[in-house]
Each structure stands twice: as C-alpha cells, then as structure tokens.
C-alpha cells in the first residue's frame, strides 16, 4: 500500500521485488554519496559557508522524498538533482555580487605536492563560467557523472552539455596560456 | 605548461581539493533526519497496524463529529419570528366599538400587482 505524502520521512521503506518484501534504508543510499554531494555543493557555491545550509536542506529534502525515489534507478543522480535545485534556489535568493567568494583563500589550501598552476587555472576557469555552466563542469569533472546523467540532473539536452564542457575546457587552456 | 590538458588532469585537480563534511553539520543532519523519522513513524505505525478497526478510527471520529454538530444545530432554540412588529391605534369610536389600527409587518414589501 502506498502511504500518503504526510507520512514521508522514513529511514526505511519496504518494496516488493518478485513478491518478496525488501527493506530499503535511506542511510544505505545516502552515506556513500554524502561526501561527494557536500563537495559538489561546496564547489558550486565557491567554497562559501552557505554550502553547509544547502547540504542540510538537500539531505532533509532527499529524506522526505525518499519514498518517491525509484530504487531501480541510481541514487546519486537523484540526490544531486535535489542539490542542484537547492543551489539554484540559493543563487536566486542571493545578490549576485556576493557570489564572489574568497578563491584566494582556497588557493592557500592547495597542497605543495600538487601542481599549483594547474589547480589555480582550473578553479579560476571554473569560476569564470556562468553558474549553469559551472554546475555542469563540476558534475562532469568533480562528481564523475557522464553526459546522459548530467542531462538528466540538469534538464539540459546532451548536445548542450557537450558544448558547455568543451567551452569550459577551452577556458582552462586559455587561463594556462595567460599564466605563461 | 604547453602540454595538452587531458580530462583526467582536470579531474585529478578537482578531486584533490575535496573536503570532509564538518562534524557538527553531519551531526545536525543526522539529528534532524532522526527526529523527522520519529515523527513520521508514530503516524505510520497507526496507519500500518494489522488491526483493521484502528485504521477506521479517523473515519468513525469524523462521522461522530458530524452527527454531534447536526444534533446541536437541530436542538438550537431559534427565536420565533414576529409577524407583526408594530401596531398603532389610529382612530377609535368607543360608542360604536370601532377601532382603526395601523399595522406594520416586519417583512412588509410594497408590491405592484400585475394585471
């Protein structure tokens, strides 16, 4: 029996597979993805502290609507699409000027073992992209989604996603050239 | 830095800057989810119970409420409506026992009769 939505917010849901009842736990799906989710949000909001609130809202929303999640599909794109909506809401409410966060502070955290020039170029290129382009850039390069998954998460067609990624790649190259 | 940038290079750079979720945020999220699941669980347990009578309790309660409200409404003392609101004696002939009175009805309306 499908329960009405006001019962939403379950740690475990029971579904029938081949006439057998299977208990599906929210934690089982959420815990392996939460670090990637947090980092995607963090990078999308330019490492600002708002990431904590967005992460919290995303987790709670996912938990509330877990009953609606099709367990035959992958959980990661589903929860990332929720996160993306929360990020978009955040940018809608925020004055655009406050979007510029301390990227310089971020560069201070780059480990010495790492190629500093490339790291700075990649992040500078990412933050010079438009918000909707930047989210695709991070979904592909940071969260490891493929083109069709990104298309599903963002609601953009696959051709558009490819063009945005190619532009982002060109921008990284031009940043590196300008650093020379 | 003239070498070609591969997707893997960008991926490595981005993944090297991954941070752990702050402990207090992780704890807070767990607490919120836990309290939400307890709240939902209480209602769910009632709804999912194997006793079919319990499932019908909200329906029974609403039927009883409707009947009670209906009874209250029907037993209410509705004040009787006065047909004549005002009577005045206009003229009196006591020797002939004649009284001409003027009456005002509460629902009086001036109507023109249709021919």
Interface residues (C-beta under 8 A of the other chain):
Chain A: X3 X6 X7 X8 X9 X10 X11 X26 X34 X35 X38 X39 X42 X43 X52 X55 X56 X59 X60 X63 X64 X106 X109 X110 X111 X114 X115 X117 X118 X119 X122 X123 X138 X141 X142 X144 X169 X172 X173 X176 X177 X179 X180
Chain B: X1 X2 X5 X7 X9 X10 X11 X13 X14 X15 X16 X17 X18 X19 X20 X21 X22 X25 X26 X28 X29 X32 X33 X36 X37 X39 X40 X41 X43 X44 X47 X48
